[in-house]
Every structure is written in C-alpha cells, then in structure tokens.
C-alpha cells in the first residue's frame, strides 16, 4: 500500500544534529495524574459508587498471572 510505505518512509527520517536514540518523552517528563486520565477514572468510579453501581476493580498484575480466572 502506498500510504503504508509513505508512513514508514517519513517515520524513518531523522533531524540532523539529534542523537540517534532519543529517550521517550514520558521518561524525560513523567506524565501527570491528570494527563494519564486517572482523575477522570476516579471521578467515574465515585459517581458509579454513589449511584449504587460499584464497578469491579481488576488488578492488572493478577490478570496477567491468571487471565482465565477472570
């Protein structure tokens, strides 16, 4: 596909003078609680609890250990 080829070609272009391996932006400037959307998730969770519809909370590490157990 022409579009896929163009995206690959453009993504491989480099800016002169920059180091070859740049760190991820989130490693240079860690995202905030709000940027991650966690404030909205807490708000939604609280609203559902207030309406008597407490949602399940799934621990990602537990899900990875036993995906079929959920």
N, C-alpha and C positions, 0 to 999 in steps of 0.2 A: 504494500500500500504506500502510496506517495506521501500521505500525511504522516504515517508512522516513521518513514525514512527521514522526513524533514525534522520531526521532533528529535529523533536520535542524533541527527547531524547538528542541530542547534544546541542540544544539551551537552555535546562534547566540545563545544567551542570554549576557549579559555580567554581570560582577560590578561593581557601582558602585564608582567610585574607582580602578579599574585602568586603566593606559594602553591605548589601542586596540590597539596592536601590541606584544605581548609576545614577547621572543626565545624560541627553542626552549630547553627545559631543557638539552639537550646542549651548547648554546652558552654557557650560564651555568655549568654544572658538567659538564665533559667526562667521558664515561663511562670507567671504568677498564678495564684489560686483562681483569679478571675479569668485570665487568658485560657486556662485549661477548661473552663466551663464548670468548674466544681461548685461555684456559688449557685449557679442555676440548678445543678443537680440536687444540692442541699435544699434549695427552695422548693423544688418539685416534690422531693421526699417529704418535707414538712407539710406541704399542702395536702398531699395524699393521706398522711397520718391524721391530720386534723379532720379530714372527711371520712375517717374510719376505714380507709383502704390502704393499710400499711403494705408497701411493696416489699418483695423479698430482696435481701441484700446478698449477693453472691461474691464470695472471696475468690479472686482470680487465681490465686495460688492453689486453693483447694480444687477449683475447677480443672486446673491443669493436671493435678495429681490423679483425679478420678473423673474424667469427663462423662462417663456413662452413669455415674452415681447421681447426676443431677437430672 
